[in-house]
C-alpha cells in the first residue's frame, strides 16, 4: 500500500486548520462532529458534479426513481437538488436553511449517514455562532474530485482525520478506534495462513459485528489486496453508536468502496441474520454489561438453544464479551461450504472467569470440545487508547489444518512492543512491523518454544469434584450450648413460659454426653414433652442448639443410614480430565458416568485425599466439567531470589552512601 501523497497531506493539514476555526465554540474532542460530515459532504458533492445535469434531467422526467438516478449519477448515490455546496454560498443569509434542503435531496443511503452524524444540529449551532459561512466556504476551496483525489487517497485522508479526532477524545477513542498496528496483527493472523487466498480471482466475505469506524474492515481489505491483488473481499459490519456508524458508512462511501454497514445492536437487531462469512473479526468493548438487552437474549437462549446463537450459555450480566464470540461463531461459514475463521480481542476475563458449570465455563467447553479454538495470543499491556490492561487475541475456526486438529496454540507476545515517545491516553506501547511479522511467524510455524506452547484440547478441561467428610457431633448441655439455645430464632419465638420449661428440662439433662443422634433425638423429645411441646421443627432447633462438633464422635447418619456431610469440612478439587477424545454434548451427565471419568475421580480420591482424610468421599452428583485457559501460568518462569549475602552487601553499601550524604549536609 503506497504512502499518502504530498497533496493528501496538504489537504489533511488544511482541513485541520479549518477545525481550528471551531475553537471556543466546540471542544477539541467535538471537532469531528463538524469536520467529518463536511468532509463527506464535500467528497459527495465533487463526485456527483460531472453528472449533475444528467441526474436532474432524469429526475425531472421520471421523478424519484433510485435505479434510474443511480444509473445517471454512475455512482451508488445521488442528489436531486439543483444546489451544490459552492452555489449555496450565493445565499449567505439563508445558508443554514438551504443547506438543510440540500442534505434532504440526497439518496436514502447518503442521507442516512448525514442524519446519523446529526449534522442538522451542527448546522444550527454553527449558524448561531456565525461560523457556518466561513466553514462551508473553506471546504469549498478543497478539490476532492476523484480525478484529483483517488479513492485510495481519499481513504488515507479520511482515515487520518478519524485518527486525529479519536486521539483528541481519549476517553472514547478505545470504544471506536483500534490502533492500526493491532489491527494489522489481527488481520495477518486471520488471513496469512489461509491457502485459499492465493487462488486467482478468489472472493471472500468478512463481518465485523462491532465495527466502530470500520478500521478493521478497511485494513483487512487492503491487506488482502497485498496478498493477492486479484482477490475480492466483500465487507460487512454493524455498529450501535450512531456517530461511529455514520463514520464507518461514510468512510467506505467516500472511498467508493462497496461495504454493507448495518446500524443497531448486533444481539437484538442482527443486521445479517442467517448470513455466513468466511472471516469475522471484532474488538468489542471490554466488560460492558448487557442488562438492557438481557430479556431478548435470555429468551433466545431458552427458546432456540443451539439452534440460536446463545445455546452454549450466558455469561455474567456485567460482561458481554462471550455474547459477541457466540454471535460470531454462529456466522462462520459452515465446514461443508468451506468453513470460516474469526479473530476477536478480549481482556483476560474470558480466559478463566466463571466456575465449572457457569455460563463462561460452558461457553469455553463448547468451543474447545468442538475443536474450534485454534490459538490465543497474549499481547502487551498499554496497547489501547482507553485502557492499560493486558489483552488477548482468540483465533477460532471450524476448519483447522490437520496438524492443528485437537490442539490449541498459546503464544506469549507480551514482550513484543516498543515504547512510544508520546503516549496517547492509556496507549504507551506499540508493535513494530518486525514484531508483528515475528508473532505471525510463531503462529504459522506451530512449533513449541519459549514463546509458544501447544496443548491438547482436553488439557484445558477439569472435573470440579466435591469432597465431603462426615458430620461428627455430640450433644450436651454446657454454657456454650445454653447460649446457642437462648439466641436460636425458632426457640425465641416461643412464649416465656415454654422457654422457661425447656430451660428447666436442660437443668435435668445434667452432664450427660450423647454421641448417637437417635438417642439425642429421644432425649430432646422427652424434654419437649415436659414443656408441653411437639413438632419436628422445634426438635431440630433444639438438636442444633445442643450439638457440638467432635472429631472423635461417630458420624451422624440420616434416616436412610447414610453419612451426613459436614458443610464446614466440605472441599472442592479440580481433577484433570482423563485423556479421552470427546466431542461436545450439551448434557454432560452421561459423560460423567463413563468408566474413564469415574476412574479419574476415584484415582484422584485415593492418591490425593484418602491418605490425609480417610473418612472422605466424593459426592458424584455434584461433579461438574469446567474449562479455563491459564495462559500466563503456562509461561511463568520461576526467578529465585538473590542470595542473602548479595543483598546484605548491597545494603551495607547503601548505608555507607547515606552516611556520606548526611555528612555533607551536616558539614
Protein Blocks (a to p, Z undefined) as FASTA:
>chain_A
ZZddfklmmmmmmmmmmmmmmgojacfklmmmmmmmmmmmmmmmmmmmmmmmmmmmmmmm
nopafklmmmmnopabdcfbfbdfklmmmmmmlmmmmmmmmmmmpcfklmmmmmmnommm
mmmmmmmnopmmmmmmmmmmpccbfklmcfklmmmmmmmmmmmmmmmmmmlmmmmoccfk
lmmmmmmmmmmmpmklmpghiacddddfblonommmmmmmmmmmmmommbccddddddfb
lklmmmmmmmmmmnopacdddedjfklmcfkghiacfbdcddddehiafklmmmmmmmmm
mmnmmmmmmlnoccdfkbcklmmmmmmmmmgccfknnpaaddddddfklmmgocehiakl
mmmmmmmmnopafbdcdddehkbfkbcbdcddddddfbdcfklgopacdddfklgccddf
bdghjblbdcdfklmmmmmmmmmnopacfkbccddfklmgccdddddddddddddddfkl
mmmmmmpmklmmpcfklmmmmmmmmmmnmmadcfbfklmmmmmmmmmmmnopacjklmmm
mmmmmpccdfkbccdddfkopacddfklgccdddddddddddddfblklmmmpmklmmmm
mmmmmmmmmmmmmmbccdfklpccdddddfklmmpccdddddfklmmmmmmmmmmmmmmm
mmmmmZZ
